[in-house]
Each structure stands twice: as C-alpha cells, then as structure tokens.
Amino acid sequence: MDTPSKPLPASERRAVTVEAVVSLAAEQNPGDITTAAIAQRMGLTQGAIFRHFPDKASIVQAVLDWVAERLMSRVDRAARGAADPLEALEAVFTAHIAFVADHPGASRLLLSELQRAGDSTAKRMARTVIADYGERIARLLRQGQDAGRIDPALDVDAASTLYVGMVQGLVIRSLASGETASLTLEAPKVFALFRRGVERRP
C-alpha cells in the first residue's frame, strides 16, 4: 500500500511555486501566466496556491525576490574569486550570462514587469534589481581605477550603464531568437570589446 506523501512546509511550497513560475515564464509571455496554470504545473489546485500567496501579484514579487537573491549571490561569488577588479568584471559578466542561460524565464519576467504601464511593487522591485546590479559594476570599475587596471579618466557611470546594456542586449537577442545557447558563445566576444574600452593602457 502506498504511503501518502507528506505536505511540504510552507517555505518549501513557496519556493516550488516560484520555480514553477520561472519555468512557465521561459515558455510563454509572463503576463499571460495565470494562477490556474501555476497550479496545474505544480499538480495542485488554485486553492492550494492561495494558501501561501494572497494573490498573483505576491507570487510575482516572490519570484523577483528569488531572481535578485540568486543572481546577486552568483555574481558576488564570481567577483570574490577573481584576481583583480578587471578580472572580476569579466567573471561577473560570465556568471550573469550563465544565470540567464540557466533561467531564461527569470529574464523574461523581469523585462515583462519593467514594460508594464504605471507603477507597481513588482516594477519597483525590478528597477531596484537593475540599480543594485549597476552599483556593483560601478564599484568594481572604481576599484579597478584605484588598482591601476582601468583608465583613470573613464566615466564610471557611463561605463556601468554600457555594461548593464551589454547584458540586456544579449538577453533580448537570445529571447528574440529563442536560442539561449548562443549567449555563452557571444558573451566573451562582447566583453572583450568592453574590456578594450575601459582597460588602462601601458
């Protein structure tokens, strides 16, 4: 006789729900994802979903929290393992692209929220993720200048904006083509151009 499976603790159920949304967002327009579709992906009823989340907006917020935590953890770890700030910038870039390739739904959801008209908690969270990321890049650029690895005359704010734009450009290109595998192939070539533009010349 089969033993009934034990219900997951609330924290685990929330985590599984977030992962289901990220998975669905990789397959369809994130704005079209319904709680019914989430429940179906998880093999649950909508009522079971609403025992852990009051509404769809709170689910989206939990997903954005998940994206921010996982992405920042990955890029911070990559930066810590680098020999100097310039190498850290490349390691962060590579780690970010790898995260996008591993979780294409995360980027689709983030871009979807940023494109929504008006304001919302989720949209503010998406903007915060990008702002925090940009601050990390600017900090590494300044550290590179202090270490003599990056051009001291570099406009750090402009370079940070360009760096974030490179990631976003590669992401949009991969979403348009439906080929995330190309991300890891194109990323080193794109970063090489950036490096040539910011590196201090002998």
C-alpha positions as CSV (number, residue, x, y, z in Angstrom):
1,M,0.0,0.0,0.0
2,D,1.3,3.4,-1.0
3,T,2.1,5.8,1.8
4,P,0.6,9.3,1.2
5,S,3.3,12.0,0.6
6,K,3.6,14.5,3.4
7,P,2.6,18.1,2.6
8,L,5.6,20.4,2.0
9,P,6.3,23.0,4.7
10,A,5.1,26.5,3.7
11,S,8.6,27.8,2.9
12,E,9.2,24.9,0.5
13,R,5.8,25.2,-1.1
14,R,6.5,28.9,-1.8
15,A,9.9,28.0,-3.2
16,V,8.4,25.3,-5.5
17,T,5.7,27.9,-6.6
18,V,8.4,30.4,-7.6
19,E,10.3,27.7,-9.5
20,A,7.1,26.8,-11.4
21,V,6.6,30.4,-12.4
22,V,10.2,30.8,-13.6
23,S,9.7,27.6,-15.6
24,L,6.4,28.8,-17.2
25,A,7.9,32.2,-18.0
26,A,10.6,30.5,-20.1
27,E,7.8,29.0,-22.3
28,Q,5.3,31.9,-22.6
29,N,4.6,35.5,-22.1
30,P,5.0,36.1,-18.3
31,G,2.0,38.4,-18.4
32,D,-0.2,35.6,-19.6
33,I,0.7,33.2,-16.7
34,T,-2.4,32.5,-14.6
35,T,-2.6,31.1,-11.1
36,A,-4.5,28.2,-12.7
37,A,-1.5,27.5,-15.0
38,I,0.8,27.7,-12.0
39,A,-1.3,25.3,-10.0
40,Q,-1.5,22.9,-13.0
41,R,2.3,22.9,-13.4
42,M,2.6,22.0,-9.7
43,G,-0.2,19.4,-9.8
44,L,-2.2,21.4,-7.2
45,T,-5.5,23.3,-7.0
46,Q,-5.6,27.1,-7.1
47,G,-6.8,27.0,-3.6
48,A,-3.6,25.3,-2.5
49,I,-1.6,28.2,-4.2
50,F,-3.7,30.8,-2.4
51,R,-2.9,29.2,1.0
52,H,0.6,30.5,0.6
53,F,0.1,33.6,-1.6
54,P,-2.8,36.1,-1.2
55,D,-2.8,37.0,-4.9
56,K,-0.9,36.7,-8.2
57,A,1.0,40.0,-7.5
58,S,2.5,38.5,-4.4
59,I,3.7,35.5,-6.4
60,V,5.4,37.8,-8.9
61,Q,7.1,39.7,-6.0
62,A,8.3,36.4,-4.6
63,V,9.8,35.5,-8.0
64,L,11.6,38.8,-8.3
65,D,13.0,38.3,-4.8
66,W,14.2,34.9,-5.9
67,V,15.8,36.3,-9.0
68,A,17.5,39.1,-7.1
69,E,18.8,36.8,-4.4
70,R,20.1,34.1,-6.8
71,L,21.6,36.4,-9.3
72,M,23.4,38.7,-6.8
73,S,24.7,35.7,-4.9
74,R,26.1,34.2,-8.1
75,V,27.7,37.4,-9.4
76,D,29.1,38.3,-5.9
77,R,30.7,34.8,-5.6
78,A,32.2,35.2,-9.1
79,A,33.7,38.6,-8.2
80,R,35.2,37.3,-5.0
81,G,37.0,34.6,-6.9
82,A,38.7,37.0,-9.3
83,A,42.3,38.1,-9.1
84,D,41.6,41.8,-9.5
85,P,38.7,44.2,-10.3
86,L,39.0,44.0,-14.1
87,E,39.0,40.2,-13.9
88,A,36.1,40.4,-11.5
89,L,34.1,42.5,-14.1
90,E,34.6,39.7,-16.6
91,A,33.7,37.0,-14.1
92,V,30.5,38.8,-13.1
93,F,29.6,39.2,-16.8
94,T,30.2,35.5,-17.4
95,A,28.3,34.5,-14.3
96,H,25.3,36.7,-15.2
97,I,25.1,35.3,-18.7
98,A,25.3,31.8,-17.3
99,F,22.4,32.6,-14.9
100,V,20.3,33.9,-17.8
101,A,21.1,30.7,-19.8
102,D,20.1,28.6,-16.8
103,H,16.9,30.5,-16.0
104,P,15.6,32.2,-19.2
105,G,12.2,32.7,-17.6
106,A,13.7,34.9,-14.9
107,S,14.9,37.5,-17.5
108,R,11.6,37.3,-19.4
109,L,9.7,38.1,-16.2
110,L,12.0,40.9,-15.2
111,L,11.7,42.6,-18.6
112,S,7.9,42.0,-18.6
113,E,7.5,43.8,-15.3
114,L,9.7,46.7,-16.4
115,Q,7.5,47.2,-19.6
116,R,4.2,47.4,-17.6
117,A,2.4,50.7,-17.8
118,G,2.1,52.6,-14.5
119,D,3.8,51.6,-11.3
120,S,3.6,48.6,-9.0
121,T,5.5,46.9,-6.2
122,A,6.9,44.4,-8.7
123,K,8.0,47.0,-11.1
124,R,9.8,48.9,-8.4
125,M,11.5,45.7,-7.3
126,A,12.6,45.1,-10.9
127,R,14.1,48.6,-11.1
128,T,15.8,48.0,-7.7
129,V,17.4,44.8,-9.0
130,I,18.9,46.6,-12.0
131,A,20.0,49.6,-9.9
132,D,21.7,47.4,-7.3
133,Y,23.5,45.5,-10.1
134,G,24.6,48.7,-11.7
135,E,26.0,49.9,-8.4
136,R,28.1,46.7,-8.1
137,I,29.5,47.3,-11.5
138,A,30.4,50.9,-10.8
139,R,32.1,49.9,-7.6
140,L,34.2,47.3,-9.4
141,L,35.1,49.9,-12.0
142,R,36.3,52.4,-9.3
143,Q,38.3,49.6,-7.6
144,G,39.9,48.9,-11.0
145,Q,40.9,52.5,-11.3
146,D,42.4,52.5,-7.8
147,A,44.3,49.4,-8.7
148,G,45.6,50.9,-11.9
149,R,43.8,48.3,-14.1
150,I,41.2,50.7,-15.5
151,D,41.6,54.0,-17.3
152,P,41.6,56.7,-14.6
153,A,39.8,59.1,-16.9
154,L,36.9,56.6,-17.5
155,D,33.4,57.9,-17.0
156,V,32.3,55.2,-14.5
157,D,28.6,55.9,-14.7
158,A,28.6,55.7,-18.5
159,A,30.7,52.5,-18.4
160,S,28.4,50.9,-15.8
161,T,25.4,51.8,-18.0
162,L,27.1,50.3,-21.0
163,Y,27.9,47.1,-19.1
164,V,24.3,46.6,-18.0
165,G,23.2,47.4,-21.5
166,M,25.5,44.7,-22.9
167,V,23.9,42.1,-20.7
168,Q,20.4,43.3,-21.6
169,G,21.2,43.3,-25.3
170,L,22.4,39.8,-25.3
171,V,19.4,38.7,-23.3
172,I,16.9,40.4,-25.7
173,R,18.8,38.9,-28.7
174,S,18.5,35.4,-27.2
175,L,14.8,35.9,-26.4
176,A,14.1,37.1,-29.9
177,S,15.9,34.1,-31.5
178,G,14.8,31.5,-28.9
179,E,18.4,30.3,-28.6
180,T,19.9,30.7,-25.1
181,A,22.8,28.6,-26.1
182,S,24.2,31.4,-28.2
183,L,24.5,33.6,-25.1
184,T,27.6,31.8,-23.8
185,L,29.2,31.9,-27.2
186,E,28.6,35.6,-27.8
187,A,29.3,36.9,-24.3
188,P,33.2,36.6,-24.3
189,K,33.4,38.5,-27.6
190,V,31.1,41.2,-26.3
191,F,33.1,41.6,-23.1
192,A,36.4,41.7,-25.0
193,L,35.2,44.9,-26.7
194,F,34.1,46.4,-23.4
195,R,37.5,45.5,-21.8
196,R,39.4,47.2,-24.6
197,G,37.4,50.3,-24.0
198,V,37.9,50.5,-20.2
199,E,41.3,48.9,-19.6
200,R,44.2,51.2,-18.7
201,R,46.8,51.3,-21.5
202,P,50.6,50.9,-20.6
